[in-house]
């Protein structure tokens, strides 16, 4: 369940309400076109990272909420594209809808950049899109192989950590903090996404715990920064750590 005690809970609700409004398609509903199953972490973590960084950097304007939605559109688009199947007996609409809906979500991401005058972020976000796609290609090419731990983590870095790292860094850039602090926050976001991805892959608990410890160490490192209030970042870290302490199989998908 999404925690109600985030200090930025109202902003997170606003982001999620805007996302629902934007994907309310006519004449068919989003759910009629694709069955995108998302648990609470899928719905929450990426926008929460953006808003936590923004809150920690004392940046309080509508652009941070817009960026949170933009990042989530990218996450959802990638997730929808991964629904594509190439089975011989698959109905044509089931083959085409994930492509079309995923492209629509990518279009929403670009539209929001234009609306909010955030086009300066187009190049880094386009690069992340390419990195995530590279991860998907690597996963597909290795589908019949038994991957080592390091090989699987490399794919997770491309597919997941690249987006959470960018979410943190761009939120910090939007807040106008120093470049060294932006890089530290990017590293924090990166480790959060890597831990999340490792958990989804059902990797050993020791691996997930080790990655989370690296994220916690980064928080300790930046806690003395005069430009930052650590509490919102701690909230998101604690939320993720709690969620990842459970078995992935026990998560209720689509809740």
Long-range contacts (C-beta under 8 A, 24 or more apart in sequence): 1-40, 2-40, 2-43, 2-44, 3-235, 3-239, 5-235, 6-48, 6-51, 6-52, 6-232, 6-235, 6-236, 6-239, 7-55, 7-231, 7-232, 7-235, 8-48, 8-51, 8-52, 8-54, 8-55, 8-232, 11-51, 11-64, 11-65, 11-68, 12-44, 12-47, 12-48, 12-51, 12-68, 14-65, 15-47, 15-51, 15-65, 15-68, 15-69, 15-72, 16-43, 16-47, 18-65, 18-69, 19-69, 19-72, 19-73, 19-76, 22-69, 22-73, 22-108, 23-76, 23-105, 23-108, 25-104, 30-101, 33-97, 33-100, 33-101, 34-80, 34-83, 34-97, 34-98, 34-101, 35-83, 36-76, 36-79, 36-80, 36-83, 37-253, 37-254, 38-76, 38-79, 38-253, 38-254, 39-251, 39-252, 39-253, 39-254, 39-255, 40-243, 40-251, 40-255, 41-196, 41-240, 41-243, 41-251, 42-75, 42-79, 44-239, 45-164, 45-192, 45-196, 45-236, 45-240, 46-71, 46-72, 46-75, 46-163, 46-164, 46-167, 47-71, 47-72, 48-236, 48-239, 49-164, 49-167, 49-168, 49-171, 49-189, 49-192, 49-236, 50-167, 50-168, 50-170, 50-171, 51-171, 51-232, 52-232, 52-233, 52-235, 52-236, 53-167, 53-168, 53-171, 53-172, 53-175, 53-185, 53-189, 53-232, 53-233, 54-171, 54-174, 54-175, 55-229, 55-232, 56-228, 56-229, 56-230, 56-231, 56-232, 56-233, 57-171, 57-172, 57-175, 57-176, 57-177, 57-227, 57-228, 57-229, 58-175, 58-229, 59-171, 59-174, 59-175, 59-176, 62-116, 63-116, 63-118, 63-174, 64-171, 64-174, 64-175, 66-112, 66-115, 66-116, 66-118, 67-116, 67-118, 67-121, 67-167, 67-170, 67-171, 67-174, 68-167, 68-171, 69-112, 70-109, 70-112, 70-113, 70-116, 70-118, 70-121, 70-125, 71-163, 71-166, 71-167, 71-170, 73-105, 73-106, 73-108, 73-109, 73-112, 74-105, 74-106, 74-109, 74-125, 74-128, 74-129, 74-132, 74-163, 75-163, 76-105, 77-102, 77-103, 77-105, 77-106, 77-109, 78-102, 78-129, 78-132, 78-133, 78-136, 78-159, 78-163, 80-105, 81-136, 82-136, 118-174, 121-170, 124-166, 124-169, 124-170, 125-166, 125-170, 128-162, 128-163, 128-166, 131-158, 131-162, 132-158, 132-159, 132-162, 132-163, 134-158, 135-159, 135-160, 135-162, 149-203, 149-207, 152-201, 152-203, 153-194, 153-198, 153-207, 156-193, 156-194, 156-197, 156-198, 156-201, 157-190, 157-194, 157-197, 159-197, 160-193, 160-194, 160-196, 160-197, 160-200, 161-189, 161-190, 161-191, 161-193, 161-194, 161-197, 162-190, 162-193, 163-193, 164-189, 164-190, 164-192, 164-193, 164-196, 165-189, 165-190, 165-193, 168-192, 177-227, 177-228, 178-227, 181-222, 181-225, 181-227, 181-228, 184-218, 184-221, 184-222, 185-222, 187-218, 188-215, 188-218, 188-219, 188-222, 188-233, 191-215, 191-218, 192-236, 192-237, 192-240, 195-240, 195-244, 196-240, 196-244, 199-244, 199-248, 200-248, 202-248, 202-249, 208-244, 212-237, 212-240, 212-241, 212-244
